[in-house]
Amino acid sequence: MIIDIYTSTKSGNKYISVPKGTKIAELKLPNSIDPDLLTLSPFKTRLEIDPKKNHSALDQNNIIQQIENNGYAVHEAKTVINIGTVK
């Protein structure tokens, strides 16, 4: 599945992903959606997600399931890097 990802301009760790080419302004979101997700900026376009391949920052299976059920997916993306000192 190829998706477009939009990030909240109010909270940089909140995202909405949609199937590629979806017009985000025409997306029908529920009234209960996090208000931070009502102001968006393009983050990444045309990202291919494949549940058979590991992606370090996304739960691809969850995103695919949400898109199939709702037409969009609400999620976070996170990469943790641990830095230490040499003893």
Residue pairs with C-beta under 8 A, 6 or more apart in sequence:
1 19
1 48
1 49
1 50
1 64
1 67
2 19
2 20
2 46
2 47
2 48
2 49
3 17
3 18
3 19
3 20
3 46
3 47
3 48
3 49
3 63
3 67
3 73
4 17
4 18
4 19
4 20
4 21
4 22
4 24
4 42
4 44
4 45
4 46
4 47
5 15
5 16
5 17
5 42
5 43
5 44
5 45
5 47
6 15
6 16
6 17
6 18
6 24
6 40
6 41
6 42
6 43
7 14
7 15
7 40
7 41
7 42
7 43
8 14
8 15
8 34
8 36
8 37
8 39
8 40
9 39
9 40
9 41
10 35
10 36
10 39
11 36
13 76
13 77
13 78
14 34
14 36
14 37
14 74
14 76
15 43
15 74
15 75
15 76
15 77
16 24
16 27
16 37
16 40
16 72
16 73
16 74
17 63
17 67
17 72
17 73
17 75
18 24
18 27
18 67
18 71
18 72
18 73
19 67
19 71
20 45
20 46
22 71
22 72
24 40
27 71
27 72
28 71
29 37
29 38
29 72
33 74
34 74
37 74
49 55
49 58
49 60
49 63
49 64
50 60
51 60
51 61
51 64
53 60
56 79
57 77
57 78
57 79
58 75
58 77
59 75
62 73
62 75
63 73
63 75
64 73
65 73
66 72
66 73
66 74
66 75
67 73
